[in-house]
């Protein structure tokens, strides 16, 4: 359909048009998620689908819609610097909206949510295009959108402690494996820290699980004592930024997890160890 058609839909507050079948509208919006034009992708396709999900338009169709978004995660997977990233990234964002709807309304069977969770995790760890803002084409933001979908997944009533621990490990793995020449510089680390906080708010994990998780990240965040054959800071930038973001979120976020007092001490210890030269007495 023409841009004018969707502009009218947008101007009408994203009311579902009555002149076309919902299946056709959904298929077109799904294709539009991969557009290189931000006004089509961010301005029309995403808000239309998210609004309809939130209003319950897809309540009886949610498994199929989510499966379509899962399929979008594999479109061009493994490519770097190509336009296929938009379809993958915005599919993850809409999949997160599907999960949020289920969190509110309990519409999905547990097996479906767990299957989506496996597919999200595999994509998130396999995604090689980690660009944030693409000049002329707008936000790609695959890692930020992936973190959002993990956050929604972490709040699912179908998940318990074991799955929460796996999701935290997925976040850690993404941080520790981030290529040094592709820094996460567009707010992704804060979105990942926010995802961690939403998982921690479930209050299913104690420091016996969280302490080794934090110190694993802390070890990857330590740029010191690695020799002088290469610059140690780029490969440690993402985990270091995450520790700092996690400290801020634990300190300032509303409705903190029950484990916050003990976990803050663990995070502070990891920050101290990974920033030791800056904290030595007499430094400066």
N, C-alpha and C positions, 0 to 999 in steps of 0.2 A: 504494500500500500504506500501511498505518498506520504511524505513528511507532513503535509497539511492534515492528513487524516489523524495521525498520532498527535499533532499539535492540538487538534480539537478534543481528543480524548484527554490530553493533559489539562486543557483549559476547563474541562468539565469535572475536574477533580478525580480523574482516573475512574470514573464510572465505567463499568463493563459495557462496551457497545452492544446494542441489540441487533445490529445488522449483519453480524458475522458469527459463525460458530466459535465457541470458546477454544476448541482445539486449534482452529486456524489462527486465532489471535495469539495463542500461546506459542505455536510453532514460529510465527513471525517474530515475536518478542525474543524467543530463544536465539534465533539467528541474529537479531539486533544486538544481543549481548556481546557478540564478537566484532561489532563495528569498530572501525578506527576513528569514528567521529564521536567525540565525547557527548555531544548534545543528543545523539541517538542512543548511545550505550548508557551513560550515566544519567542523562536527562530524561530519557523516555523508557527504555527497556527495563532497567533496574527498578526505578520507582513504580512502574506499572505492575510488574510482577510482585514486588514486595508489598505494595498496597493491597493487591488482590489476595495474596496469601494472608495478610493480617486481617482482612475483612471476612475471611472464611470462604472465599469464592472457590478455593481448591480443596476444601476440607475432605471431600469425598474422592479427590483425585491426587491427594498429596503423595502417595507412594510413587505414582507414575511421574509426577512432576519432578520429584527428587531424583528418580532414576535417570530422567533426562539430563538433569544437572550433573549427575555422576558421570554420565557418558561424555559430557563436555569437558570434564577434567583431563581426559586423555587426548583431546584434540591437539595434535602437534606437540605432545609432551616430549621433552628432550631438546626442543628447539630453543635457541637463545637469540634474542634480538629480532624476532619476527613478530608479525601481527597476531599469530595464533594465541599469544599469551592472554589477550583480552577475553577470548571465549573461556579459557580455563579459569582465569581469575574471577570473572563475574559469575561463572557457574558455581564456583565455591561460595561466593557471596550469597547467591540465591539459595543454595543448599543450606547455608546457615539460617536463612529466613524460614525454610521448611522445618528445620530442627527447632527453631524458636517457637513456631506455631505448635508443634507437637509438645514442647515443654509446657505450653499454656493449656492445651486442650486434650492432650493424651489421645492422639489420633492414630498413631503408628504402632505396629507390633515391634517388640524388642529386637527380633531378628533383623528387621529392616534397618533400624537405627544402627545396630552393631555392624551390619554390612556397609552402610554408608560411612561409618566411622573408620572401618578398615580402608575403604577406598580414599577417604580424605587423607589419612595418614600416609598412605603410599604415595599419593600425588604430592603432598606437602614436602616429603623427603626427596622426591624425585625431580621436582620442579627446578629447572635450570635458568629460567628467565626471572631474575629478581629485581628488575628495574622498578623504580617507584613511579615517578612522573616522566612520561615520554613526550618531549617537545612536539607540539602540533597534533598530538593524539590523546593527550590527557593521561589519566591515572591507569597504570597497569596494576601495580600494587598486589601482586600475587601473594607475597608472604603476609602482608597485612590482612588480606581477605581470607587467607588460609587460617591465620590466627583467630579471626572472628568466627569462622566455622568450627574450629576446635573449641572455642569458648562456649558456643551454643551446644556443641556435643557434650562438653563437660558438665553442663547443667541438666542433661537428660535424666529423667527418672529411671531410665533403663540401665544406667551405668552405676557401678559401685567402685569400691576402693581399687580393685585390681585394674580396672579400665582407666581410672583417674591417674594412677601411677604410670600407665603406659602413655597417656596423653602428655604428661609432664616430660617423660623421656623423649617423646617425639619433638617437643619444643627444644629440649636440650640438644638433641641430635642435629636439628636444623641450625642452631646457633653454632655448634662446634664444627660443622661441615661447611659453613658458608664460605665460598671462595674469597680469598684475601683481596682479589682485584675487583670484587663486586660488593662494596660495603652496603649495609642496610642503613641508609641515610635519610629515609623519608617517613620516619615515624613507625616503622615496622616493629622495632624492638619494644616500644611502649605498647603496641597492640599485643605482642606476645606476652609481655608482663601482665597486661590486663586479662588475657586468656588464662594465665596461670592463677591469678587471683580468683577468677570465677570458679576455677576448678577447686582451689583451696577452700573456698567458702562452703563447699559441700561438707567439709569437716569429716572426711573419711580417712585422712592420712595423718600420721603422727610424725614426729621428728626422726623416728627410726628409719622412715622411708625418705623424708625430705632432706635430712642432713647430708647423706651421700649424694643426693641429686644436686643440691646446691654446691657441694664441694667439687663435684665433677665439672660443673660449669666454671667454678672458680679456678680450677686447674687450667682449663682452656683459656681463661681470661688473664693469666699471668704472663706478661711480656718479658719478664726479667729472668736472667740466668739461662737464656736460650742460645748464647753464643753470638758472634758478630758476623756470621756469614750471610745473613739476610735481615731485612727489617722485620722485627717480631711483632710490631704493633698492628698491621692490617689483619693478620689472622686471629688476633685476640680481641679485636675491636667489638665484634658482635656480642660475645659472651660478657665482656666487661661492661658494655652498655646495658645489657640485660640485667646484670646484678644491680647496677645503679638504679635502673628503672624499677626493679622489683623492690628495692629498698624504699623508693618514693611511694610506690603503690601500697606497700605494707604499712608505711607510716601515715599516709594521708587518705587512703581510700575509705569511703564509708562502708559500714557493715564488714569489718575485717574478719578474717577467719579466726576461729578459736585458738589456733596455734600461733597467732601473730607474735606474742611476746617471745616465745622460744625461737621461732623462725627468724625473727629480726636479729637475734644474737648470732644465729648461724650465718645469715647473710652478711652481717657486719664482720664476722670472722673471715669470711671468704674475701670480702673487699679489703680487709686489712692485709691479708696474705698476698693478694694480687696487686697491691699498691704499696708494698712495704718500703721501697726506697723513698717514697714521698712522705711517709709518716715517721721516718726515723727522727729521733731527738736531735735537734741542731740542724736539721735540713733547712737550707736557705740561708 
